[in-house]
C-alpha cells in the first residue's frame, strides 16, 4: 500500500474519531449569590454549614447517546474575624485559621443517582496578624478551590433529560475555625465561616445520526480495496 492510500485511510479514521464525539457544558449559578454564614462553631471549632443545592440542566437526549459525565465543583471560603488585644503584649501576634473540610470532617457532594456521597477534604486558610496593645482588628480573607469527578458509569442515566429539566447536586461543606494568640479578650474566638459554590458539568456524547468509528473504518477499507483494484486494471490496460 503506497503512502497516498495510507494517508487517505488515516484521514478517514481521524474524521471518524472526531465526528463521533461531541461535548456539552452546563453550569449552575454561584450558590448562594454571596457567602452565607455557617452556624457558629462549637467547642471544637467545627460546624456543618447549610447545604447548597446546585442545579444544572440535564443532557438533551435528542442530541444523541450520552457516553460519560464529568463535573467540576468550585467552592469559595471566607473567614471573618475580630480580636482585641488588651494584654501587656505590644503587639500581640494572632493566627486565624478556617477551612471547608479536613481529613476528619470532610465535605460532601451528593451527585444525581449516587449514594453514598463523594467525600473529600477541603481548603485551609490561615492568616497571622499583629495586633497592637489596646486595639481591635476586624478582617477576613477568601480562598478558592476546585474538585473534579467522573460520574460512575451506572449513574450516567440520572443525567438524561430534555436539556431543560434540571438535575441537582448538593454540596455540604464542613467548616472549622479558630484563633490562637496572646491571652486577652478575643471578641470572636472562632471566626465565622462563609462559603459559596458552583458546579460545571461536561456531557460527552455521540451525536444522533453519526456513524460509529467502526463504520468509517470499514468504509476506508472498502475504498482502499476499490482503489487497488482500479489501479491494477489501469496497469493491465496499459500493458
PyMOL commands that set and color helices and strands:
alter all, ss='L'
color gray80, all
select helices_A, chain A and resi 3-19+61-63+153-159+213-238
alter helices_A, ss='H'
color red, helices_A
select strands_A, chain A and resi 22-27+31-37+46-48+52-57+59-60+64-85+92-100+107-110+118-120+123-131+135-150+160-161+166-172+174-180+192-207
alter strands_A, ss='S'
color yellow, strands_A
deselect
rebuild
show_as cartoon
